[in-house]
Amino acid sequence: MKVVAPGAALGILGSGQLGRMFCIAARRMGYRVHTFSPEEDTPTGQVADVEVTADYDDVDALRAFAGSVEVVTFEFENVPIAAIDAIEALTPVRPSGLALHTAQQRAREKTFLADHGFPTAAFARAATLDELWDAVARVGTPAIIKTAAFGYDGKGQHKVTTPADVAHIWDAIGHQEAVVEKFISLQAEISIIAARGLDGSIVEYPPFENRHRNHILDLTTAPALVPPPIAARAVEITRAILNELQYVGVLCVEFFVSTDGELLVNELAPRPHNSGHLTFDAAVTSQFEQQVRAICGLALGSPELLRPAAMANLLGDLWADAAPNWAAACRFPDVKLHLYGKEQPRAGRKMGHLTALGRTVQEAQDRVIAARDALLI
């Protein structure tokens, strides 16, 4: 097993908030970072050593990029698999193209989970309107129709309560392949963020509990207040998925906990995850440092939380009337502010987050909510 030692250059495909925090962690450890995306002056590019601006179908640019770094990773799922293939021919990509291919499309992801015995909500695939009618009939209503590709933060999702909704939804999703999932009555949504190293070793953070607003992650608290058997089972499933994929890097497995106590895998994120941003301040090793360690063949760090923590997302909506009152939020001594770089504030866009530590989860949650509320004073 070859270790990629500090001083080497690491490559990252994508240039958003996750890449920015990966870059900060990597540079703190002594690595250089090159980022590749079609945009320039990006959140990642502003802190990277090299920013390459080119399209993901530019094979010559991809090959040149691969030749300039020792290992490549990615910060979002929608990198074309052909780009990964072009790079993997020259330079290791971690996680692998196979892991990305599985997780970047809902139909493949759900099929992988079901074929390997991992618990999911009842689902069916559909590629035509007739298949969608049939899928809804088999799954039953209420159900959720989700586009198979390019869905995140609730995009491409529609609730169907009666078969009369199907044709309208088919038009709304642009006549593309979809997954129909049984609607689940939720007790909680939790995520397990774990890392698997080149040697097969695995570490995981405690379960995080996630609350959404308008399908966008709004608040994360850690550790999640779920029964210990559910937490243990979520960790067991996550470890099994990592091993089944022979995964190298950080993976987030999102779970539903139903009102009757059933634990179901919702989806996979083959990268650091928004819910894990709080590890930057609340854990011995952040999820971003963990990603660096994993893809470089280093020993994985401790995932232990320093104290109970809460994280609140900052969306572009906060800028609706004027710039937020940053000074007011920063008066809270146990609250940390993270902004993601030069982006135009826009409703629904994640612009940053606040993290608070406390003696209890409730104290941390109250503190971070109060700090976010102060932004509008």
ChimeraX attribute file (.defattr): number of C-alpha atoms within 10 A of each C-alpha:
attribute: neighborCount
match mode: 1-to-1
recipient: residues
	/A:1	8
	/A:2	8
	/A:3	13
	/A:4	18
	/A:5	15
	/A:6	15
	/A:7	13
	/A:8	15
	/A:9	21
	/A:10	26
	/A:11	26
	/A:12	27
	/A:13	24
	/A:14	26
	/A:15	29
	/A:16	20
	/A:17	21
	/A:18	21
	/A:19	29
	/A:20	25
	/A:21	23
	/A:22	25
	/A:23	30
	/A:24	18
	/A:25	21
	/A:26	24
	/A:27	21
	/A:28	12
	/A:29	15
	/A:30	13
	/A:31	19
	/A:32	20
	/A:33	26
	/A:34	24
	/A:35	29
	/A:36	24
	/A:37	20
	/A:38	15
	/A:39	16
	/A:40	15
	/A:41	14
	/A:42	24
	/A:43	22
	/A:44	31
	/A:45	26
	/A:46	18
	/A:47	20
	/A:48	23
	/A:49	16
	/A:50	16
	/A:51	22
	/A:52	19
	/A:53	17
	/A:54	16
	/A:55	14
	/A:56	19
	/A:57	14
	/A:58	12
	/A:59	15
	/A:60	11
	/A:61	16
	/A:62	22
	/A:63	17
	/A:64	13
	/A:65	21
	/A:66	24
	/A:67	14
	/A:68	14
	/A:69	18
	/A:70	17
	/A:71	22
	/A:72	26
	/A:73	25
	/A:74	26
	/A:75	21
	/A:76	21
	/A:77	23
	/A:78	16
	/A:79	19
	/A:80	14
	/A:81	16
	/A:82	13
	/A:83	18
	/A:84	25
	/A:85	16
	/A:86	17
	/A:87	22
	/A:88	18
	/A:89	11
	/A:90	16
	/A:91	20
	/A:92	18
	/A:93	22
	/A:94	26
	/A:95	24
	/A:96	21
	/A:97	21
	/A:98	14
	/A:99	21
	/A:100	26
	/A:101	18
	/A:102	20
	/A:103	21
	/A:104	24
	/A:105	22
	/A:106	23
	/A:107	22
	/A:108	17
	/A:109	20
	/A:110	27
	/A:111	17
	/A:112	17
	/A:113	18
	/A:114	16
	/A:115	9
	/A:116	11
	/A:117	10
	/A:118	16
	/A:119	16
	/A:120	20
	/A:121	19
	/A:122	17
	/A:123	22
	/A:124	22
	/A:125	24
	/A:126	21
	/A:127	14
	/A:128	14
	/A:129	18
	/A:130	11
	/A:131	15
	/A:132	24
	/A:133	18
	/A:134	17
	/A:135	20
	/A:136	27
	/A:137	14
	/A:138	14
	/A:139	18
	/A:140	19
	/A:141	17
	/A:142	16
	/A:143	20
	/A:144	20
	/A:145	28
	/A:146	25
	/A:147	27
	/A:148	23
	/A:149	19
	/A:150	13
	/A:151	16
	/A:152	12
	/A:153	14
	/A:154	14
	/A:155	13
	/A:156	18
	/A:157	21
	/A:158	19
	/A:159	18
	/A:160	22
	/A:161	15
	/A:162	13
	/A:163	15
	/A:164	10
	/A:165	13
	/A:166	20
	/A:167	14
	/A:168	10
	/A:169	20
	/A:170	20
	/A:171	11
	/A:172	13
	/A:173	17
	/A:174	10
	/A:175	14
	/A:176	16
	/A:177	21
	/A:178	27
	/A:179	24
	/A:180	32
	/A:181	26
	/A:182	21
	/A:183	19
	/A:184	17
	/A:185	11
	/A:186	13
	/A:187	14
	/A:188	18
	/A:189	22
	/A:190	29
	/A:191	29
	/A:192	26
	/A:193	26
	/A:194	27
	/A:195	30
	/A:196	28
	/A:197	24
	/A:198	22
	/A:199	12
	/A:200	13
	/A:201	14
	/A:202	20
	/A:203	19
	/A:204	21
	/A:205	23
	/A:206	20
	/A:207	25
	/A:208	24
	/A:209	22
	/A:210	22
	/A:211	16
	/A:212	13
	/A:213	11
	/A:214	9
	/A:215	13
	/A:216	17
	/A:217	20
	/A:218	19
	/A:219	22
	/A:220	27
	/A:221	27
	/A:222	29
	/A:223	20
	/A:224	22
	/A:225	14
	/A:226	17
	/A:227	9
	/A:228	10
	/A:229	9
	/A:230	15
	/A:231	20
	/A:232	13
	/A:233	12
	/A:234	23
	/A:235	22
	/A:236	11
	/A:237	19
	/A:238	27
	/A:239	22
	/A:240	14
	/A:241	19
	/A:242	22
	/A:243	15
	/A:244	12
	/A:245	15
	/A:246	17
	/A:247	25
	/A:248	28
	/A:249	30
	/A:250	30
	/A:251	27
	/A:252	23
	/A:253	23
	/A:254	24
	/A:255	25
	/A:256	22
	/A:257	20
	/A:258	15
	/A:259	12
	/A:260	9
	/A:261	14
	/A:262	16
	/A:263	22
	/A:264	20
	/A:265	22
	/A:266	21
	/A:267	20
	/A:268	27
	/A:269	20
	/A:270	26
	/A:271	26
	/A:272	27
	/A:273	22
	/A:274	19
	/A:275	27
	/A:276	24
	/A:277	25
	/A:278	26
	/A:279	24
	/A:280	18
	/A:281	20
	/A:282	24
	/A:283	20
	/A:284	15
	/A:285	20
	/A:286	25
	/A:287	31
	/A:288	27
	/A:289	24
	/A:290	28
	/A:291	29
	/A:292	24
	/A:293	25
	/A:294	28
	/A:295	25
	/A:296	25
	/A:297	19
	/A:298	19
	/A:299	15
	/A:300	21
	/A:301	19
	/A:302	14
	/A:303	21
	/A:304	16
	/A:305	20
	/A:306	14
	/A:307	18
	/A:308	21
	/A:309	31
	/A:310	34
	/A:311	32
	/A:312	25
	/A:313	24
	/A:314	23
	/A:315	19
	/A:316	17
	/A:317	14
	/A:318	20
	/A:319	17
	/A:320	11
	/A:321	8
	/A:322	8
	/A:323	11
	/A:324	17
	/A:325	15
	/A:326	15
	/A:327	10
	/A:328	15
	/A:329	23
	/A:330	17
	/A:331	11
	/A:332	15
	/A:333	10
	/A:334	14
	/A:335	23
	/A:336	19
	/A:337	16
	/A:338	15
	/A:339	14
	/A:340	19
	/A:341	18
	/A:342	12
	/A:343	15
	/A:344	10
	/A:345	16
	/A:346	14
	/A:347	13
	/A:348	16
	/A:349	16
	/A:350	21
	/A:351	23
	/A:352	17
	/A:353	22
	/A:354	25
	/A:355	30
	/A:356	29
	/A:357	28
	/A:358	20
	/A:359	10
	/A:360	15
	/A:361	20
	/A:362	15
	/A:363	15
	/A:364	24
	/A:365	24
	/A:366	14
	/A:367	24
	/A:368	28
	/A:369	19
	/A:370	14
	/A:371	25
	/A:372	25
	/A:373	15
	/A:374	18
	/A:375	18
	/A:376	16
	/A:377	10
